[in-house]
Amino acid sequence: MSAPTVDKKAPSPFLVTPSTITPGAPCPSIIHLKRDHHLALAVKSTPTEGPPPILQTRFGEFPHASFAGIPYGSQVRARTTPKTANAGRKRKRAAVAADSSSSPSTPAAESGGDKAEEAGAAGSGFVHVLAPTAELWTASLPHRTQVVYTPDSSYILHQLGVRPGSVIIEAGAGSGSFTHAAVRAAYSGYPDGRELEEGEKPRASRFGKVWSFEFHEERAGKLKEEIAAHGLDGLVQITHQDVCKNGFLVPGEEPVSPKANAVFLDLPAPWLAVPHLTRSAPPSTDPTTPISFISPLDPNTATRICCFSPCMEQVTRTVASLRAHGWTSITMLELQHRRLEVRRQQARGYSEGASARTLSEALSRLVTVNALRDARRDDQLAQNKQEKASGKLAQLLDENKETYHSKQGPRKETDPDEGRLVTRNEAELKTHTSYLTFATLPRAWSKEDEEAAMREVQKISEGVVKGTVGDKEKRWKKEKVEGEPESNRAKKKREREERKKLESQGENGSKNGETKQADAEGMEIDG
């Protein structure tokens, strides 16, 4: 099956939304049927011969021509049901019956014919046609494998630090849901400049790209067709390859390195692929034989990785392999998506179980209930005595029939702005999808890199007072910092302390002299 042709001058609608829908374009539009039901539809041109293409839904029939030339976000009405021969005969019999009962010139006959004409047309439903996005494509794509949904993919791309110009390795492309999300996050322009106006120069210094690997040959071929039809060729490279065995280099006359700075592994055994994600050659068993090694990672930046594993046993083996090959900052987490539905809760009537909102309303209802109870008791006593009922119970029920017999009740609110806002969990909660394991591989750092960094630091710090770690703490403690000139305040403080020290030493000397003199006098007296 050959891939559909794409206008090389037009960017993908997944990245740049066109003003109107072009019939015959291979990229699909998204038909919104209801909140959780979307269809991917490639709008076809109306053929010169044969029946026109029609979309059949539960809401009616929609010819492809009704989508052509309209802007995205438009509402499209369903086509009315074509009139059949049986319907025509039924309408004719209805018209004859109307003629026999009234004069043909009366307005009643004319209105009866119009009603019969209207009865032959079906009710008109509608759909909305939306521009394709990664989220809508995930909700409408054909599932060939497990799909990475938006809550997981958005968090993964955030943690991997993907931005315009990033290069991503994806192993286990599957249905292509994560591929579309990743290429949108890394998009910084097309290498062939198809998104630029005439004469406009490219703004990006590095073009983002997704290098996607798929083990299954049929799925890889189908994904190549979809990528080409969606206008993402040049931004996504699909390769049929077993990365656990052959690594992440793209085969050719010479192996091509993706030079990626982000990696996403959706594999059953990711620990077998981790040894290929290094910057250094594995140790050789034969020292005499040189090893030609090309790393698939960018040597100038740190690389982040995410492993998508449904079982804890897979996580354990993957973490052990990551640690053995130099990956750091390893973390594992699990995301659980829960949708909250916000709606306005309308006030209910008494018959629907509502309670009183005010004290006066509660007292009034209590009085009515007590009166009804007393009336029922009196009627029951009269019935036991075979006497005629007073009719008070019937009168009370008639006065309060709207409150106690109406299904809606008198307190049913019809204003949409009244009532309180409440939240409710979705009926079906999505539980476990997979465990996300993240890690970082620092960039290679050699002695030459360290020397170059020191030279850069010295160049930047020229004219700046040199200091060492702890100088600020020494200043806080009023200690002298080596190499820093003494301030006037510190100098005066030092001189004051020296003067006090000399004075204290002089006082101690005079005291010692007096003590010696007293001792000598005492010795003379004793003698």
C-alpha positions in Angstrom: 0.0 0.0 0.0 1.5 3.3 -1.1 1.5 6.3 1.3 -0.8 9.1 0.3 0.7 12.1 -1.3 0.9 15.3 0.8 1.4 18.9 -0.4 5.0 19.6 0.7 4.3 23.3 1.0 1.5 22.9 3.5 2.3 22.3 7.2 0.4 19.7 9.1 -3.1 20.7 10.5 -1.9 19.0 13.7 0.6 21.9 14.1 -0.8 24.8 12.1 -4.7 25.0 12.0 -5.9 26.0 8.5 -8.6 28.5 8.0 -11.0 26.2 6.3 -11.4 22.5 5.6 -10.0 21.4 2.2 -11.8 18.4 0.6 -9.5 15.7 -0.7 -6.8 16.4 1.9 -5.5 13.1 3.4 -5.2 14.6 6.9 -8.4 13.8 8.9 -10.8 16.2 10.6 -12.3 15.2 14.0 -16.1 14.8 14.1 -17.4 15.5 17.6 -20.5 13.4 18.2 -20.6 13.7 22.0 -18.3 14.3 24.9 -16.6 10.8 24.8 -17.2 9.9 21.1 -15.1 11.3 18.3 -14.5 10.1 14.7 -11.5 10.8 12.5 -12.8 11.6 9.0 -10.8 12.5 5.9 -13.2 14.7 3.9 -13.4 13.5 0.3 -14.2 15.4 -2.8 -17.5 14.9 -4.5 -16.9 12.5 -7.5 -18.2 13.4 -11.0 -19.6 9.9 -11.3 -21.1 7.7 -8.7 -22.8 8.4 -5.3 -21.3 11.2 -3.2 -19.5 10.1 0.1 -21.7 10.2 3.1 -20.9 9.9 6.8 -23.5 7.7 8.6 -24.0 8.4 12.3 -26.8 7.9 14.9 -27.6 11.6 14.5 -28.2 11.4 10.8 -26.5 11.4 7.4 -23.8 14.0 6.6 -22.5 14.3 3.1 -18.8 15.1 2.9 -19.7 18.1 0.8 -21.3 19.7 3.8 -17.9 19.8 5.5 -16.0 21.3 2.6 -14.9 24.9 2.8 -16.2 25.6 6.3 -14.0 26.7 9.3 -13.1 24.3 12.0 -15.4 24.4 15.0 -18.5 24.8 12.9 -21.8 23.0 13.6 -23.1 20.9 10.7 -26.8 19.8 10.4 -27.7 16.4 9.2 -29.3 15.9 5.8 -33.0 15.2 5.8 -34.1 11.7 4.9 -34.8 11.3 1.1 -38.5 10.8 0.3 -39.2 7.2 -0.7 -42.0 5.9 -2.9 -43.9 4.4 0.0 -43.8 7.7 1.9 -45.2 9.4 -1.2 -48.1 7.0 -1.5 -48.9 7.4 2.2 -48.9 11.2 1.9 -51.2 10.9 -1.2 -53.7 8.8 0.7 -53.7 11.2 3.6 -54.4 14.1 1.2 -57.3 12.2 -0.5 -58.8 11.5 2.9 -58.5 15.2 3.8 -60.2 16.2 0.5 -63.1 13.8 1.1 -63.8 15.4 4.5 -63.5 19.1 3.5 -63.6 21.3 0.4 -60.3 21.5 -1.5 -60.6 25.3 -1.5 -60.7 25.5 2.4 -57.6 26.4 4.4 -57.9 23.2 6.3 -57.2 21.1 3.3 -54.1 23.2 2.4 -52.8 23.0 6.0 -53.4 19.2 6.1 -51.3 18.8 2.9 -48.5 20.9 4.5 -48.5 18.7 7.6 -48.3 15.6 5.6 -45.3 17.0 3.7 -43.6 17.9 7.0 -44.2 14.4 8.3 -42.2 12.9 5.5 -39.0 14.6 6.6 -36.8 13.1 9.4 -35.7 15.1 12.4 -32.4 16.9 11.9 -29.4 16.1 14.2 -26.0 17.8 14.1 -22.3 17.3 14.7 -19.3 19.6 15.2 -16.2 19.4 13.0 -12.9 20.1 14.9 -9.3 20.6 13.9 -7.1 17.6 14.6 -5.0 17.7 17.7 -2.9 15.1 19.6 -5.6 14.8 22.3 -8.5 14.4 19.8 -6.4 11.9 17.7 -5.8 9.8 20.8 -9.5 9.7 21.4 -10.4 8.7 17.9 -7.4 6.7 16.5 -7.7 3.0 15.6 -6.2 1.1 18.5 -3.5 -1.3 17.3 -1.8 -1.5 20.7 -2.0 0.0 24.2 -2.5 3.8 23.9 -0.7 6.4 26.0 -3.5 8.8 27.0 -3.2 12.5 27.5 -2.7 12.6 31.3 0.3 10.3 31.0 1.8 11.8 27.8 1.6 15.4 29.0 3.3 14.6 32.3 6.0 12.5 30.6 6.8 15.3 28.1 7.0 17.8 31.0 9.3 15.6 33.1 11.6 14.9 30.0 11.9 18.6 29.5 10.8 18.5 25.9 10.6 21.9 24.2 10.8 23.3 20.7 14.0 21.9 19.1 14.3 18.8 21.3 15.2 15.4 19.8 13.2 12.5 21.1 13.7 8.7 20.8 10.5 6.7 21.1 10.7 2.9 21.2 7.4 1.1 20.9 5.4 3.5 18.7 2.3 1.3 18.6 -0.7 3.3 17.6 1.1 6.6 17.4 -0.7 8.5 20.2 2.5 9.5 22.0 4.2 10.2 18.6 1.7 13.0 17.8 2.0 14.5 21.3 5.8 14.4 21.2 6.2 16.0 17.7 3.9 18.8 18.7 6.0 19.5 21.9 9.3 19.4 19.9 8.1 21.3 16.8 10.2 24.3 16.0 9.7 24.3 12.2 10.1 22.1 9.2 13.6 21.4 7.7 12.2 22.2 4.2 10.5 25.4 5.5 7.0 24.6 4.3 5.5 26.6 7.2 7.3 29.8 6.2 6.0 32.6 4.0 7.8 33.4 0.8 11.1 35.1 1.6 10.8 34.4 5.3 13.9 32.9 7.0 13.7 30.0 9.5 13.7 31.1 13.2 15.0 27.9 14.8 18.6 27.1 15.0 17.8 23.4 15.7 14.7 21.5 14.4 12.9 19.2 16.7 12.4 15.6 15.6 11.0 12.3 16.9 12.9 9.1 16.1 10.3 6.4 16.5 11.2 2.7 16.5 8.6 -0.1 16.1 9.3 -3.9 16.3 6.2 -5.0 14.5 6.6 -4.5 10.7 2.9 -4.2 9.9 2.3 -1.6 12.6 5.4 0.3 11.5 4.2 0.4 7.9 0.7 1.6 9.0 2.2 4.3 11.2 4.4 5.6 8.3 1.2 6.0 6.2 -0.5 7.9 8.9 2.5 10.2 9.5 2.7 11.0 5.8 -1.0 11.6 5.6 -0.9 13.9 8.6 1.9 16.1 7.1 4.4 15.1 9.8 7.0 13.7 7.4 10.4 15.4 8.0 9.5 15.7 11.7 9.0 12.0 12.5 11.3 9.2 11.4 9.7 5.7 11.6 12.1 2.8 11.7 11.2 -0.9 11.8 13.8 -2.3 14.2 14.3 -4.3 17.4 16.0 -1.9 19.7 16.6 -4.4 22.4 18.9 -6.3 20.0 20.2 -3.8 17.5 20.1 -0.5 19.4 18.9 2.9 18.4 21.1 3.7 15.4 19.1 4.1 12.2 20.5 1.7 9.6 21.8 2.9 6.2 25.1 3.1 4.3 26.4 4.5 7.5 24.5 4.2 10.8 22.8 7.5 11.8 22.7 8.6 15.4 19.6 10.5 16.5 21.6 12.5 19.1 18.6 12.6 21.3 18.2 14.4 24.6 15.0 12.7 25.6 14.1 9.0 25.5 10.7 7.3 25.9 10.6 3.5 26.2 7.2 1.7 25.9 8.6 -1.9 25.7 7.8 -5.2 27.4 11.5 -5.5 28.5 13.0 -2.0 28.6 16.0 -3.2 30.7 17.3 -4.9 27.5 17.3 -1.6 25.6 19.0 0.4 28.4 22.6 -0.9 27.6 22.4 0.7 24.2 21.6 4.2 25.7 25.1 5.1 26.8 27.8 7.6 25.8 30.8 5.2 26.1 31.6 1.9 24.4 31.0 -1.3 26.3 34.2 -3.0 27.6 35.7 -5.3 25.0 36.6 -8.9 25.6 39.4 -8.6 23.1 41.7 -5.6 23.8 43.4 -6.0 20.4 40.2 -5.5 18.5 39.0 -1.8 18.4 35.3 -1.2 18.9 33.5 1.3 16.6 30.9 2.9 18.9 28.4 5.6 18.1 26.2 6.9 20.8 22.5 7.6 20.0 22.5 10.4 22.6 23.4 14.0 22.4 27.0 14.4 23.8 26.5 18.1 24.8 23.4 17.9 27.0 22.1 15.7 29.8 19.5 13.1 28.7 16.3 12.3 30.4 14.5 8.9 30.0 11.0 7.6 30.9 10.1 3.9 30.9 6.4 3.1 30.6 5.9 -0.3 32.4 2.6 -1.8 33.6 4.1 -4.3 36.1 6.3 -3.7 39.2 8.6 -6.6 38.2 9.4 -4.7 35.0 10.2 -1.5 37.0 12.5 -3.4 39.4 14.6 -4.9 36.5 14.6 -1.6 34.7 15.9 0.4 37.7 18.7 -2.1 38.3 19.8 -1.8 34.6 19.6 2.1 34.8 21.8 2.1 37.9 24.3 -0.3 36.3 24.8 2.0 33.3 25.3 5.3 35.0 21.8 6.8 35.1 21.0 8.9 38.2 18.1 10.7 39.9 15.9 7.6 39.4 12.2 8.1 40.4 9.0 6.1 39.8 5.4 7.2 40.1 1.9 6.3 39.0 -0.7 8.7 37.6 -4.5 8.2 38.1 -6.8 10.3 36.0 -10.1 11.3 37.5 -12.6 13.5 35.7 -14.9 15.7 37.8 -18.2 16.8 36.3 -19.5 20.2 37.4 -23.2 20.8 37.2 -25.8 23.0 38.8 -28.2 21.2 41.2 -31.7 22.5 40.9 -34.0 22.8 44.0 -36.4 19.9 44.3 -40.1 19.7 45.3 -41.4 18.0 48.5 -42.4 15.0 46.4 -38.8 14.6 45.3 -37.5 14.4 48.9 -36.5 18.0 49.3 -36.5 19.6 52.8 -37.5 23.0 53.9 -35.1 25.9 53.2 -36.3 28.3 55.9 -37.7 28.1 59.4 -41.0 29.6 58.5 -41.3 27.1 55.6 -40.5 24.2 58.0 -43.2 25.4 60.5 -45.8 25.8 57.8 -45.1 22.4 56.5 -45.3 20.9 60.1 -48.7 22.6 60.7 -50.0 21.1 57.4 -48.7 17.6 58.2 -50.2 17.7 61.7 -53.6 18.9 60.3 -53.6 16.1 57.7 -52.7 13.5 60.5 -55.6 14.8 62.7 -58.0 14.7 59.7 -57.0 11.1 58.8 -57.5 10.1 62.4 -61.0 11.7 62.6 -62.1 10.0 59.4 -60.8 6.7 60.6 -62.7 7.1 63.9 -65.9 8.1 62.0 -65.5 5.1 59.7 -65.2 2.8 62.7 -68.4 4.2 64.2 -70.1 4.0 60.8 -70.6 7.8 60.8 -70.2 10.2 57.9 -66.8 11.7 57.4 -66.4 15.4 58.0 -64.7 16.0 54.6 -61.8 18.0 56.2 -59.2 15.5 54.9 -60.4 15.9 51.3 -60.4 19.7 51.7 -56.8 19.7 53.0 -55.6 17.4 50.3 -57.2 19.5 47.6 -55.6 22.7 49.0 -52.1 21.0 49.1 -52.4 18.7 46.0 -49.6 20.4 44.2 -47.3 19.8 47.1 -48.2 16.2 47.9 -49.5 14.9 44.6 -47.5 16.7 41.8 -44.5 14.9 40.5 -42.7 18.2 40.0 -43.8 20.0 43.2 -44.2 23.7 43.7 -40.5 24.2 44.5 -39.2 22.9 41.1 -36.8 25.6 39.9 -36.7 26.3 36.1 -34.1 29.2 36.1 -30.7 27.7 35.1 -28.9 30.3 37.2 -30.5 29.2 40.4 -29.4 26.2 42.5 -26.0 25.3 43.8 -22.9 24.1 41.9 -21.9 20.6 42.7 -19.1 18.2 41.5 -19.5 14.6 40.8 -16.9 11.9 39.8 -17.3 10.2 36.5 -19.2 6.9 36.5 -16.3 4.8 35.4 -13.0 5.6 37.0 -9.8 4.7 35.1 -7.5 2.9 37.5 -4.0 1.7 36.8 -2.4 2.3 33.4 1.4 2.0 34.0 4.3 2.9 36.2 6.5 5.8 35.0 10.2 5.5 35.7 12.3 8.6 35.2 16.1 8.9 35.2 18.9 11.3 34.1 22.2 10.6 32.3 24.6 13.5 32.9 26.6 14.7 29.9 30.1 13.3 29.4 32.6 15.5 31.2 36.3 15.2 30.5 39.4 16.9 31.9 39.5 19.2 28.8 35.9 20.2 29.6 36.8 21.0 33.2 39.7 23.2 32.1 37.6 25.0 29.5 34.9 25.7 32.2 37.6 27.1 34.6 38.9 29.4 31.9 35.3 30.6 31.2 34.8 31.2 34.9 38.0 33.2 35.2 37.0 35.3 32.2 33.6 36.1 33.6 35.0 36.9 37.1 37.6 39.4 36.0 37.4 42.5 38.2 35.3 40.7 40.8 36.7 40.4 44.3 37.9 36.9 44.8 36.4 35.0 47.6 36.0 31.5 48.9 33.2 29.5 50.3 32.5 30.7 53.8 33.6 34.3 53.5 30.1 35.5 54.1 29.9 33.5 57.3 33.2 35.0 58.4 31.9 38.5 57.8 28.8 37.7 59.8 31.0 36.5 62.7 33.2 39.7 62.3 36.2 37.6 61.4 38.9 38.7 59.0 38.7 37.4 55.4 42.0 36.7 53.7 42.8 38.9 50.8 40.2 41.5 51.7 41.3 45.0 52.8 40.4 45.9 56.4 37.6 48.4 56.8 37.9 51.5 59.0 35.3 50.1 61.4 37.2 46.8 61.8 40.5 48.8 62.2 39.1 50.9 65.0 37.7 47.9 66.7 41.0 46.1 66.5 42.9 49.1 68.0 40.4 49.4 70.8 40.8 45.8 71.7 44.6 46.1 71.7 44.4 49.1 73.9 42.2 47.4 76.4 44.6 44.4 76.4 47.6 46.6 77.2 45.7 48.4 79.9 44.7 45.1 81.5 48.3 43.9 81.3 49.5 47.1 83.0 47.0 46.8 85.8 48.1 43.2 86.3 51.8 44.3 86.5 51.1 47.0 89.2 49.1 44.5 91.3 51.9 42.0 91.1 54.4 44.6 92.3 52.3 45.6 95.2 51.9 41.9 96.2 55.7 41.3 96.1 56.3 44.3 98.3 53.8 43.2 100.9 55.3 39.8 101.0 58.8 41.2 101.6 57.5 43.4 104.5 55.8 40.3 106.0 59.0 38.4 105.9 61.0 41.2 107.7 58.4 41.3 110.5 58.6 37.5 110.9 62.4 37.7 111.1 
